[in-house]
Amino acid sequence: MVIGETAVIGARVRLYQHVTLGARTPHRSQPRSTSGPFAERIARHPIVGDDVVIYAGATILGRVTIGDRAVIGGNVWLLQDVAANSVLMQPEAVAVS
């Protein structure tokens, strides 16, 4: 499991194995004003609401918001906000014969 330093996790959240709450590199229009690895702290990790379930292998990148009581299925790659009470799953695989 990977949880970025600026991630916000609500109450009663269930995270299963191999979940990533990571960051996307922000676009910078101007250079840093100070130097060093911790000179600029930008909130760039996800915000997870209360009672959310995130199943195994899900990757959530950037400052996206996952609403309360949402369910994120296994192996989902997520870059956009998810509304409260939503269920987000991968489509079924299609067998080609």
C-alpha positions in Angstrom: 0.0 0.0 0.0 1.2 3.5 -0.9 -0.3 6.5 0.8 1.1 10.0 -0.2 1.9 12.5 2.5 -0.9 14.9 1.6 -3.6 12.3 1.3 -6.7 12.8 3.4 -8.5 9.7 4.6 -12.0 9.8 6.2 -13.4 7.7 9.0 -14.2 4.0 8.6 -12.4 3.7 5.2 -11.4 0.2 4.1 -8.3 -0.1 1.9 -7.3 -3.5 0.6 -3.8 -4.7 -0.4 -1.8 -3.0 -3.2 -3.8 0.2 -3.1 -2.0 3.4 -4.2 -3.2 6.9 -3.1 -0.5 8.7 -5.1 0.2 12.0 -6.8 0.5 13.4 -10.2 3.2 15.9 -10.9 1.6 19.4 -10.8 2.1 21.9 -13.6 4.4 24.6 -12.3 4.2 28.0 -14.0 7.0 29.5 -11.9 10.1 28.1 -10.3 10.4 27.3 -6.6 11.2 30.2 -4.3 13.3 28.1 -1.9 15.4 25.0 -2.3 15.5 21.6 -0.7 13.3 18.5 -0.9 10.6 19.9 1.4 10.7 23.5 0.3 7.3 23.3 -1.5 4.5 21.2 -0.2 1.6 21.0 -2.6 -1.5 19.0 -1.7 -1.5 16.6 -4.6 -2.8 13.3 -3.2 -6.4 12.1 -3.1 -9.1 13.0 -0.6 -11.1 10.0 0.5 -14.5 10.5 2.2 -16.1 8.6 5.1 -17.2 4.9 4.7 -15.4 4.4 1.4 -14.2 1.0 0.3 -11.2 0.7 -2.1 -10.5 -2.8 -3.3 -7.2 -4.5 -4.1 -4.9 -3.1 -6.8 -6.7 0.2 -7.2 -4.6 3.2 -8.2 -5.9 6.7 -7.4 -3.7 9.5 -8.6 -3.8 13.3 -8.1 -5.9 15.6 -5.9 -9.2 13.8 -6.7 -12.0 13.6 -4.2 -13.8 10.3 -3.5 -17.2 11.0 -2.0 -18.7 9.4 1.1 -19.8 5.8 0.9 -18.3 5.3 -2.6 -16.9 1.9 -3.7 -13.9 1.6 -5.9 -13.4 -1.8 -7.5 -10.2 -3.8 -7.8 -7.5 -2.8 -10.3 -9.3 0.5 -11.2 -7.0 3.3 -12.4 -8.6 6.6 -11.2 -7.7 10.2 -12.2 -11.1 12.0 -11.7 -13.4 12.8 -8.8 -16.0 10.2 -7.7 -19.4 11.3 -6.5 -20.8 10.1 -3.1 -22.6 6.7 -3.1 -21.0 5.7 -6.4 -19.7 2.3 -7.4 -16.8 2.3 -9.9 -15.8 -1.0 -11.4 -13.8 -2.2 -14.4 -15.8 -3.5 -17.3 -15.8 -7.3 -17.8 -13.2 -8.8 -20.0 -14.4 -9.7 -23.5 -13.4 -13.2 -24.9 -12.4 -13.1 -28.5 -12.9 -16.5 -30.3 
